[in-house]
Amino acid sequence: MLHFKILTKESREETLNFVLGAFPDADGDYIAEIAESLLSDDETEYALAGSHGCLLIRIFEGEYSFSYPVAVTDDADPILCTVEIRDYALKEEIPLVYTDVPRDELGDLVTLFRHANIDAEDASGDSYTVRIVTEAAAVGEMPTVDIGGLTLDALRPEDDAGYARLCRDEETNRFWGYDYREDETDPDDSYFRESAEGEFSRGVAMPFAVRSEGKFVGEAALYAFNGMGECDCAIRILPEYRRLGIAGRVLSGLIEFAPKIGLIRLRARVMAENEASKRLCSAYMETSGEKQGKIIEFIREL
């Protein structure tokens, strides 16, 4: 997985050494020249990485973007780098935007994705910005999904107490794969809904409230959209509503809903010790055959 180092005047030498460590045979003077040009911009944060013979530049000016990989060795492979950038953005849950894409590289780049907005950066059409559009971003607003007595729809302020209780539940989140305390040690109840809404606004996740007869009983999430018609799904239900068959109905509903927004494959990643989730996923999905440490991956073709 890629790792970027932020470039500042103070970190210049450390960052350049970090990048050159990825390809010692690269033209260090050329990379240093690029770094100097970036340091002249006080309004933008730049971070650098190196991979497959290319210099990679992460840009932050209100939102993240990535300059098209700059070849610095004879065997450079910018397309492999764009795939690594895609995987990095997926992991970091940030929108995927490539800037400074040369006209000659545009076709190879966009074939990696199903949906992209392409804008020329100058009148000559020699350089382009490519913004990858996920299925979550394309829907515009959170949809409502009816599942025979259950409803999936957007989280609401009146859900804050129940949703916060679900998010804080240690037993639930032992298997969820994310501990909110890594980012916020003592959040108020609204923090969790607002964080989920932020993920949807960035087009990286669709966090549904699960409702039974209008009452909030849990969450169903589509997330990790990879730009190729695939995403992950996850479900968590409040303790008092478990063992009522709700999670199975929700997973079935997600499988039926997903193709309507253009998805072609759902994944679920389950801890090997989570017997309940393994049983649930086994009823609707197939194992991929790959085991990532203690994680079992399930897949459903749509």
N, C-alpha and C positions, 0 to 999 in steps of 0.2 A: 504494500500500500504506500502511496506517495506520502512524503512529508515535506512541507514547505517551511522555509525559514524567512521570517520577516526581514526585509532590507531596510536598514536605517544607516545614517552616517556613522553611528557608533558601532553598528554590527557589520559594517561593510566587509571587512577582511574575513571575519568569521563566516559570513554568509557565502562569500565567494569561495572560500576553502571548502565549505560544505558542498557547494554545487560541483566544484572541480573534482571532489572525491568520487563523484558518480562516473566521471570519464576523465581520467588524468591526462589523456592525450588531446583533449580539446584545446582550442585556442583561448588561453586564459586572458590575453589582451582584448580579444573581441568580447568575451563575456564581461570583463571589467568595464569596457566602453558602454555596453548596454546598461549595466548597473548604474554607471555615472549619469546616463541620460534619465534613468528613472528617479534617481535621487534629486534631480533638479525640480521635480514636481512635488511641492510641499502639501498639496491638497489631497493626494491619493496615497493609500497604503499599498505597497508592493511586497510580495513574498516570492522567493525563488526556490526552484527544485531542479533536479537533473534526472533524465531518464532516456534510455534508448537513443543516446547521442544528441539529445535536444535540451535546450534551456526552456524551462517551463516557468511562466509568470502568472501568479495569482494577483488579481487586482481587486481592491475594495474601495469604492467611492459611493457609499450608500447601499450598494448591493455588490455581491461578488461576481466576477467574471474571470475568464482565463484567456490570455493572449494565445493565439495559435502557436504551437511549439516552434521554437527557433532552432534550426539545425546548426550544430556546432562541431560535428564530426562527419567524416566521409560516409559512415554507415548509418547515419541518423534515420530514424523511422518515425516521422511525425504522426502517422495514423495510429500506431501502437500507443503513442503518448496520449492522443486524444481519447483512446479507450481507457487509459489509466486515469485521466482527468475525470472522465465520466464516472468511474468507480469511486473516485475520491469524493466527488460532489454528492454521490448517492450516500456514501457513508456519513458525510458531514451534514446531510440534509439541507443542502443549499441549491438554489436553482442553477441550471447548467447553461452558461452563456460563453460562447467562443467569440473573441474579437480578432481583428486583423487577419482574417482567413483569406489567403490568396485565392484569386479566381481559379487557378489551376488545381487547387486542393479542395475546392468547394464540393465537387461531386462525390469524391471519396468520403468526405466527412458526413454529408447528409445521408448517405446510404446506411450509416450506422444506426439511424434513428427513424421512427415512424412518422413523427410530426416535428416540424421545425419552422420557425419564422426567420426569413432571411432578408437582411437589409444591406444595401450597398452603403459603404462608409464614405464614398466620395463620388463625384460625378463621373469619374473614369470607369467605375465598376471594377477596379483592380483589387479592392479589399472589401470584406464583408463581415458583418456581425451575424452570428447564427445563434438563435435562442431556441433551445430544445423545449418543446411544449409537452408536458406530461398529460396523461388522461385526467389527473386531478385538476390541473390548471385549465384544461379545455372546458370543463363543465360550467365554469363561471360561478355558480353558487351551489351549496350543498343540496343534493337531491333528497327526496323522501322515498323510502323503499318500504312497501307493505309486505309483511310476511305472515299472513294468516293469524292475526291477533297480536303480532308484534310489529313495531314500526322502527325503522332506522331513519334518523334525521339529524339536523344540526344540533349541537349543544346549545343550551340557553342559560342565561344568568340564573334562572330558578333551579337549574341542575347543580349549581356550584357546590352546595353542601354534600350531596350524594356523590358527585364526581370526585370531589376532593377526598372523601372518605375512601373511595375505590382506589384512587391514586396513592394514598398514604398506606393502604393495607399491606403490611410487610409480607404476609403469606402469599398474597396475590402477586406482588411485585418481585418475589423471589424467582418467579418464572417469567416475568415480563421482559427481562433483559435490559431494564433501564431503571436507575435509582434517581429520582428527582433531586435528591439531596446533593448530587454531584454538581448541580447548577444553582440550587437555592436551598439554603439550610432550613429556613422557617417561613415558607410562603403562606399567604392567606388563601382562602378557598378559591377566589377568582383566578388565581395564578394559573391553575391547571387548565381551565377552560381557555383562558387567553393564550396560553402556550399552544394549545391544540389549534385554536383559530389561526395563530400565526403560521403554523405548519401548513394549513390549508391555503392561506393567502400567498404563501411562497410556492404553492403547487407541488409540495413534496409529500403530502399526506391528505387523506380524507378521514377525519375522526368522526364517526357516527355515535350519537347517543342511541342506546337500545331502550325502547319503551314497551312496557306491557300495560295495556289499557291506559296509555298516556303517562304512566309513571316511569321515571328513570330507573333502570335496573342494571345498566352496564354500558360497556363501550365496545364497538367493533371498528377496527381501523384497517384501512388500506394504505400502505406506505411503501417506501423504497421503490418508487416508480423508476424504471431503468431506461425509459425512452424507447424501448423495443417491445412494448405491449405486455410487460410483465410487472408484477408488484407482489409484495408480501401482504398477508392478512393476519390479524390477531384479534382475539376476543377475550374480554375479561368481564365477569359478572359479579355483582355484589354478593357477598356470602349468603345472605338470606334467600337469594333467588337461584342458587345453584341446585343441581340435581333435579331440575324440573324440565330438562330437555331444551332449555332456552338456547344454549350455545350451539347445539346441533341445528336448530331451526335457523339461527342467525348465519351459521356457516353455509347452510344450503341456500339461504337468501343471497348471500354475497356471491356465491357461485353463479346464481341465476342473473344477478344484477351486473356483474363485472363486464360481460360482453357488450352490454348496452352502452358502455362508455369507451368501447374500443379495446378492452384488454383481451389478450389471447391466452394468458397463463397466470395462475395464482400460485404463490408459494407460501408455505408456513414453516417457520423454524422453531423447533420444539426441543427443550432440554430433555435429555435421555431419561432423567429421573421423574419427569412430569407425566405420570401414567395416565391421568385423566385426559390431557391434551393429546397424547399419543393415540388413545382410543378414539377420541373425537376425529382427529385428522385421518386416521386409518379408515374410518367409515366413509369418507368423502374424497380422499386424495390418495395418491400413490407415493411411496418413498422414492426419492431420486437415486438412491443407491450410494449417495455420498454422505459421509459423516464428518462434520467439521468439529473436531474435538468432542465435546459433550452435546453437540447440537445435531439433531436429526432433521433433514430437510424433506418436506412433503411438497408434491407438485400436483396441480389439477390443470389439465389442458381444457380450454373452454371452447 
